[in-house]
Amino acid sequence: MNTKQISHLRGLAHKLNPVVMIGNNGLTASVLQEIENSLNAHELIKIKVFGDDREARVAMLEEICEKTGATKVHHIGKQLVIYRQAETAKIVIPK
C-alpha cells in the first residue's frame, strides 16, 4: 500500500472505537481469533493494548500483522489500527 492509501485508511479509522482489547495476558490465541473475526467483519479495525511498554506494543502489532495477513495502518499510544481486505471489499481504497 502506498502512503495515500494508508492516509485514507487512517482517516477512516479516526472515528472507530476499539473492537478488540489486549489485556495483561498479551496476545493469546483467543485474542488472535477475535482479531480474525473482526477483520472478516469490518476490514479496518482499531485495537487497544493495555500496558505501558511501547516496544511490546510494536512487537504485538508486527505479530498480529504477520499472523493475520493484515496491513498496519497506524500506531499511536495504546491504539493500533490494522486493515485486511475481505473477499468482497467493503472499503473503497483510492489508487
SEVOTOR-996525 format. One record per residue: residue in three letters; x, y, z of N, C-alpha, C in turn. Coordinates in Angstrom, 2 decimals. Example, Ala and Ser with C-alpha at 12.3 -4.5 7.8 and 13.67 -1.06 7.14 Angstrom:
2
+------+---------+---------+---------+---------+---------+---------+---------+---------+---------+
! gufi !    n_xx !    n_yy !    n_zz !   ca_xx !   ca_yy !   ca_zz !    c_xx !    c_yy !    c_zz !
+------+---------+---------+---------+---------+---------+---------+---------+---------+---------+
!  ALA !   13.19 !   -5.69 !    7.80 !   12.30 !   -4.50 !    7.80 !   13.20 !   -3.30 !    7.80 !
!  SER !   12.85 !   -2.25 !    7.08 !   13.67 !   -1.06 !    7.14 !   12.90 !    0.03 !    7.87 !
+------+---------+---------+---------+---------+---------+---------+---------+---------+---------+
This chain:
95
+------+---------+---------+---------+---------+---------+---------+---------+---------+---------+
! gufi !    n_xx !    n_yy !    n_zz !   ca_xx !   ca_yy !   ca_zz !    c_xx !    c_yy !    c_zz !
+------+---------+---------+---------+---------+---------+---------+---------+---------+---------+
!  MET !    0.84 !   -1.19 !    0.00 !    0.00 !    0.00 !    0.00 !    0.89 !    1.25 !    0.00 !
!  ASN !    0.43 !    2.25 !   -0.72 !    1.20 !    3.49 !   -0.75 !    0.74 !    4.44 !    0.38 !
!  THR !    1.44 !    5.56 !    0.52 !    1.14 !    6.47 !    1.62 !   -0.23 !    7.11 !    1.49 !
!  LYS !   -0.69 !    7.35 !    0.27 !   -2.02 !    7.94 !    0.07 !   -3.10 !    6.97 !    0.56 !
!  GLN !   -2.93 !    5.70 !    0.27 !   -3.91 !    4.69 !    0.70 !   -3.90 !    4.54 !    2.22 !
!  ILE !   -2.71 !    4.52 !    2.81 !   -2.59 !    4.42 !    4.27 !   -3.23 !    5.64 !    4.93 !
!  SER !   -2.99 !    6.81 !    4.38 !   -3.56 !    8.04 !    4.91 !   -5.09 !    8.00 !    4.85 !
!  HIS !   -5.63 !    7.49 !    3.76 !   -7.09 !    7.36 !    3.61 !   -7.65 !    6.44 !    4.69 !
!  LEU !   -7.00 !    5.30 !    4.89 !   -7.46 !    4.36 !    5.92 !   -7.33 !    4.94 !    7.32 !
!  ARG !   -6.27 !    5.69 !    7.56 !   -6.09 !    6.33 !    8.86 !   -7.22 !    7.31 !    9.15 !
!  GLY !   -7.64 !    8.04 !    8.12 !   -8.76 !    8.96 !    8.27 !  -10.05 !    8.24 !    8.57 !
!  LEU !  -10.28 !    7.11 !    7.92 !  -11.48 !    6.32 !    8.19 !  -11.45 !    5.73 !    9.61 !
!  ALA !  -10.27 !    5.38 !   10.08 !  -10.14 !    4.74 !   11.39 !  -10.30 !    5.73 !   12.54 !
!  HIS !  -10.15 !    7.01 !   12.24 !  -10.21 !    8.02 !   13.30 !  -11.50 !    7.94 !   14.12 !
!  LYS !  -12.61 !    7.70 !   13.46 !  -13.90 !    7.68 !   14.16 !  -14.26 !    6.32 !   14.76 !
!  LEU !  -13.43 !    5.31 !   14.51 !  -13.73 !    3.97 !   15.02 !  -13.43 !    3.85 !   16.50 !
!  ASN !  -14.19 !    2.98 !   17.16 !  -13.90 !    2.60 !   18.53 !  -13.15 !    1.28 !   18.50 !
!  PRO !  -12.31 !    1.03 !   19.51 !  -11.60 !   -0.25 !   19.54 !  -12.58 !   -1.42 !   19.62 !
!  VAL !  -12.36 !   -2.43 !   18.78 !  -13.23 !   -3.62 !   18.79 !  -12.57 !   -4.79 !   19.50 !
!  VAL !  -11.25 !   -4.71 !   19.67 !  -10.51 !   -5.75 !   20.39 !   -9.63 !   -5.05 !   21.41 !
!  MET !   -9.57 !   -5.63 !   22.61 !   -8.71 !   -5.09 !   23.66 !   -7.76 !   -6.19 !   24.11 !
!  ILE !   -6.49 !   -5.86 !   24.17 !   -5.47 !   -6.82 !   24.60 !   -5.06 !   -6.44 !   26.01 !
!  GLY !   -5.30 !   -7.36 !   26.94 !   -5.04 !   -7.10 !   28.36 !   -3.67 !   -7.57 !   28.80 !
!  ASN !   -3.58 !   -7.86 !   30.09 !   -2.31 !   -8.24 !   30.71 !   -1.78 !   -9.59 !   30.23 !
!  ASN !   -2.66 !  -10.46 !   29.71 !   -2.22 !  -11.76 !   29.24 !   -1.55 !  -11.68 !   27.87 !
!  GLY !   -1.62 !  -10.54 !   27.23 !   -0.95 !  -10.35 !   25.95 !   -1.73 !  -10.94 !   24.78 !
!  LEU !   -1.01 !  -11.32 !   23.79 !   -1.59 !  -11.79 !   22.52 !   -1.83 !  -13.29 !   22.60 !
!  THR !   -2.99 !  -13.68 !   23.09 !   -3.33 !  -15.09 !   23.24 !   -4.03 !  -15.59 !   21.98 !
!  ALA !   -4.24 !  -16.90 !   21.90 !   -4.93 !  -17.49 !   20.75 !   -6.35 !  -16.96 !   20.63 !
!  SER !   -7.03 !  -16.76 !   21.75 !   -8.40 !  -16.25 !   21.70 !   -8.44 !  -14.80 !   21.22 !
!  VAL !   -7.44 !  -14.02 !   21.60 !   -7.37 !  -12.63 !   21.12 !   -7.12 !  -12.61 !   19.62 !
!  LEU !   -6.21 !  -13.46 !   19.14 !   -5.96 !  -13.55 !   17.70 !   -7.21 !  -13.98 !   16.94 !
!  GLN !   -7.98 !  -14.91 !   17.51 !   -9.21 !  -15.35 !   16.87 !  -10.22 !  -14.20 !   16.80 !
!  GLU !  -10.30 !  -13.42 !   17.86 !  -11.21 !  -12.27 !   17.87 !  -10.78 !  -11.23 !   16.84 !
!  ILE !   -9.48 !  -11.03 !   16.68 !   -8.97 !  -10.10 !   15.67 !   -9.34 !  -10.61 !   14.28 !
!  GLU !   -9.17 !  -11.92 !   14.04 !   -9.57 !  -12.52 !   12.76 !  -11.05 !  -12.28 !   12.47 !
!  ASN !  -11.89 !  -12.55 !   13.47 !  -13.34 !  -12.35 !   13.29 !  -13.66 !  -10.90 !   12.99 !
!  SER !  -13.02 !   -9.98 !   13.69 !  -13.27 !   -8.55 !   13.48 !  -12.80 !   -8.10 !   12.10 !
!  LEU !  -11.64 !   -8.60 !   11.67 !  -11.15 !   -8.25 !   10.33 !  -12.09 !   -8.77 !    9.25 !
!  ASN !  -12.60 !   -9.98 !    9.43 !  -13.55 !  -10.53 !    8.46 !  -14.83 !   -9.71 !    8.40 !
!  ALA !  -15.25 !   -9.19 !    9.53 !  -16.50 !   -8.43 !    9.59 !  -16.33 !   -6.98 !    9.15 !
!  HIS !  -15.18 !   -6.36 !    9.47 !  -15.05 !   -4.91 !    9.28 !  -13.94 !   -4.47 !    8.34 !
!  GLU !  -12.96 !   -5.29 !    8.08 !  -11.77 !   -4.97 !    7.28 !  -10.81 !   -4.02 !    8.00 !
!  LEU !  -11.29 !   -2.92 !    8.52 !  -10.46 !   -1.93 !    9.20 !  -10.86 !   -1.92 !   10.66 !
!  ILE !   -9.91 !   -2.24 !   11.55 !  -10.25 !   -2.29 !   12.98 !   -9.23 !   -1.54 !   13.81 !
!  LYS !   -9.69 !   -1.14 !   14.98 !   -8.84 !   -0.48 !   15.96 !   -8.71 !   -1.42 !   17.16 !
!  ILE !   -7.50 !   -1.56 !   17.65 !   -7.20 !   -2.44 !   18.79 !   -6.60 !   -1.60 !   19.89 !
!  LYS !   -7.07 !   -1.82 !   21.12 !   -6.49 !   -1.11 !   22.27 !   -5.64 !   -2.10 !   23.06 !
!  VAL !   -4.42 !   -1.68 !   23.38 !   -3.50 !   -2.51 !   24.13 !   -3.28 !   -1.88 !   25.50 !
!  PHE !   -3.55 !   -2.65 !   26.54 !   -3.28 !   -2.18 !   27.89 !   -1.85 !   -2.55 !   28.24 !
!  GLY !   -1.13 !   -1.64 !   28.79 !    0.28 !   -1.87 !   29.12 !    1.08 !   -0.66 !   28.68 !
!  ASP !    2.15 !   -0.40 !   29.41 !    2.92 !    0.82 !   29.16 !    4.18 !    0.60 !   28.33 !
!  ASP !    4.48 !   -0.64 !   27.96 !    5.71 !   -0.94 !   27.24 !    5.52 !   -0.74 !   25.74 !
!  ARG !    6.10 !    0.35 !   25.22 !    5.94 !    0.68 !   23.80 !    6.54 !   -0.40 !   22.90 !
!  GLU !    7.70 !   -0.91 !   23.25 !    8.33 !   -1.94 !   22.43 !    7.46 !   -3.19 !   22.35 !
!  ALA !    6.79 !   -3.52 !   23.45 !    5.89 !   -4.69 !   23.46 !    4.70 !   -4.45 !   22.54 !
!  ARG !    4.18 !   -3.23 !   22.52 !    3.05 !   -2.91 !   21.64 !    3.48 !   -2.99 !   20.17 !
!  VAL !    4.66 !   -2.49 !   19.86 !    5.17 !   -2.55 !   18.48 !    5.35 !   -4.02 !   18.07 !
!  ALA !    5.90 !   -4.82 !   18.98 !    6.09 !   -6.25 !   18.69 !    4.75 !   -6.94 !   18.48 !
!  MET !    3.74 !   -6.57 !   19.29 !    2.40 !   -7.15 !   19.13 !    1.81 !   -6.79 !   17.78 !
!  LEU !    1.98 !   -5.53 !   17.38 !    1.46 !   -5.08 !   16.09 !    2.10 !   -5.88 !   14.95 !
!  GLU !    3.41 !   -6.06 !   15.00 !    4.11 !   -6.84 !   13.98 !    3.61 !   -8.28 !   13.96 !
!  GLU !    3.43 !   -8.87 !   15.14 !    2.99 !  -10.26 !   15.23 !    1.56 !  -10.42 !   14.72 !
!  ILE !    0.70 !   -9.48 !   15.07 !   -0.70 !   -9.52 !   14.60 !   -0.73 !   -9.46 !   13.08 !
!  CYS !    0.01 !   -8.53 !   12.50 !    0.02 !   -8.38 !   11.04 !    0.59 !   -9.62 !   10.36 !
!  GLU !    1.61 !  -10.20 !   10.95 !    2.22 !  -11.40 !   10.38 !    1.25 !  -12.58 !   10.42 !
!  LYS !    0.58 !  -12.77 !   11.55 !   -0.28 !  -13.94 !   11.72 !   -1.63 !  -13.81 !   11.02 !
!  THR !   -2.11 !  -12.59 !   10.80 !   -3.42 !  -12.40 !   10.18 !   -3.34 !  -11.99 !    8.72 !
!  GLY !   -2.17 !  -11.61 !    8.25 !   -2.03 !  -11.13 !    6.88 !   -2.56 !   -9.73 !    6.70 !
!  ALA !   -2.65 !   -8.99 !    7.80 !   -3.19 !   -7.63 !    7.76 !   -2.06 !   -6.62 !    7.51 !
!  THR !   -2.46 !   -5.41 !    7.17 !   -1.52 !   -4.32 !    6.95 !   -1.63 !   -3.35 !    8.11 !
!  LYS !   -0.49 !   -2.96 !    8.66 !   -0.55 !   -1.97 !    9.75 !   -0.81 !   -0.60 !    9.14 !
!  VAL !   -1.76 !    0.08 !    9.73 !   -2.17 !    1.39 !    9.24 !   -1.64 !    2.48 !   10.16 !
!  HIS !   -1.75 !    2.26 !   11.47 !   -1.40 !    3.33 !   12.41 !   -1.12 !    2.74 !   13.78 !
!  HIS !   -0.22 !    3.38 !   14.51 !    0.06 !    3.03 !   15.89 !    0.34 !    4.32 !   16.62 !
!  ILE !   -0.58 !    4.69 !   17.49 !   -0.36 !    5.88 !   18.29 !   -0.79 !    5.58 !   19.72 !
!  GLY !    0.10 !    5.78 !   20.63 !   -0.18 !    5.46 !   22.03 !   -0.50 !    3.99 !   22.19 !
!  LYS !   -1.64 !    3.72 !   22.79 !   -2.07 !    2.34 !   23.03 !   -3.05 !    1.85 !   21.98 !
!  GLN !   -3.21 !    2.60 !   20.90 !   -4.14 !    2.25 !   19.84 !   -3.38 !    1.71 !   18.63 !
!  LEU !   -3.85 !    0.58 !   18.12 !   -3.31 !    0.00 !   16.90 !   -4.43 !   -0.04 !   15.87 !
!  VAL !   -4.12 !    0.27 !   14.62 !   -5.11 !    0.20 !   13.55 !   -4.54 !   -0.71 !   12.47 !
!  ILE !   -5.34 !   -1.71 !   12.08 !   -4.91 !   -2.63 !   11.03 !   -6.02 !   -2.80 !   10.00 !
!  TYR !   -5.61 !   -3.22 !    8.81 !   -6.54 !   -3.38 !    7.70 !   -6.22 !   -4.67 !    6.95 !
!  ARG !   -7.27 !   -5.39 !    6.59 !   -7.14 !   -6.53 !    5.69 !   -8.39 !   -6.58 !    4.83 !
!  GLN !   -8.19 !   -6.54 !    3.51 !   -9.32 !   -6.54 !    2.59 !  -10.03 !   -7.89 !    2.64 !
!  ALA !  -11.35 !   -7.84 !    2.70 !  -12.18 !   -9.05 !    2.69 !  -12.35 !   -9.53 !    1.26 !
!  GLU !  -12.93 !  -10.72 !    1.11 !  -13.16 !  -11.27 !   -0.23 !  -14.03 !  -10.33 !   -1.06 !
!  THR !  -15.07 !   -9.79 !   -0.44 !  -15.87 !   -8.75 !   -1.08 !  -15.57 !   -7.45 !   -0.34 !
!  ALA !  -14.80 !   -6.59 !   -0.98 !  -14.32 !   -5.37 !   -0.33 !  -15.46 !   -4.47 !    0.11 !
!  LYS !  -15.38 !   -3.98 !    1.34 !  -16.37 !   -3.06 !    1.89 !  -15.87 !   -1.62 !    1.83 !
!  ILE !  -14.55 !   -1.48 !    1.88 !  -13.94 !   -0.16 !    1.86 !  -13.28 !    0.07 !    0.51 !
!  VAL !  -13.61 !    1.20 !   -0.11 !  -13.01 !    1.56 !   -1.39 !  -11.73 !    2.33 !   -1.10 !
!  ILE !  -10.62 !    1.81 !   -1.62 !   -9.32 !    2.42 !   -1.40 !   -8.90 !    3.15 !   -2.66 !
!  PRO !   -8.44 !    4.41 !   -2.52 !   -8.00 !    5.15 !   -3.71 !   -6.77 !    4.50 !   -4.33 !
!  LYS !   -6.62 !    4.70 !   -5.63 !   -5.47 !    4.14 !   -6.35 !   -4.20 !    4.90 !   -6.09 !
+------+---------+---------+---------+---------+---------+---------+---------+---------+---------+
